[in-house]
Amino acid sequence: MTVHNLYIFDRNGTCLHYSEWNRKKQAGISKEEEFKLMYGMLFSIRSFVSKMSPLDMKDGFLSFQTNRYKLHYYETPTGIRLVMNTDLSAPNCRETLQQIYSTLYVDLIVKNPLCVLGESLQSELFNSKLDSFIRALPFFSVRAA
């Protein structure tokens, strides 16, 4: 099992943070263009799910998978969106994304007076703690599927 990458977007679609670990194939476009495509896809999927669901979905869109990877999604009440791509064998990562938000993002970014909210995350402490957190996950592997 493996984690490929992680995106953190604000409510306006700005990519605040991007990390990758076991990503073998690149998109072939600039990172900025990739971020726009990812956010646009998330916006469309969320809208589709909310309109087409036959049930009232309190959590909304949580994940989807292709034949190559699984995308996990978590949106906070403040509009921060976390997206993690893993291989297909990874379990549901909702709790993992919630932990990243509550224990890393809130503690190291929101509560840090030196970090300006809404701007790209420049905290080396956040980057190193996030990397350690991801590498310690039971489904993290250095081998990509």
NORQUIWO-V966240 format. One line per field, one symbol per residue. phi: phi as a letter, one per 20 degrees, with the letter a starting at -180 (. if undefined). burial: I if it has 16 or more other ideal C-beta (glycine too) atoms within 10 Angstrom, else O. A space follows every 50 residues. Layout:
phi = ???
burial = ???
This chain:
phi = .bdeabdcdefenffebbcccceedefncfffffffffffffgffgffff eeffdfefemfdabbdedbcddcbdefenfddccdcffeffgdgfffffg ffedfffedfeefeeefndgfdeffggffffffffeffeebfeef
burial = IIIIIIIIIIOOOOIIIIOOIIOOOOOOOOOOOIIOOIIOOIOOOOOOOO OOOOOOOOOOIIIOOOOOIIIIIIIOOOOIIIIIIIIOOIOOIIOIIOOI IOOIIOOIIOOOOOIOOOOOIOIOOIOOIIOOOIOOIOOIIOOOO
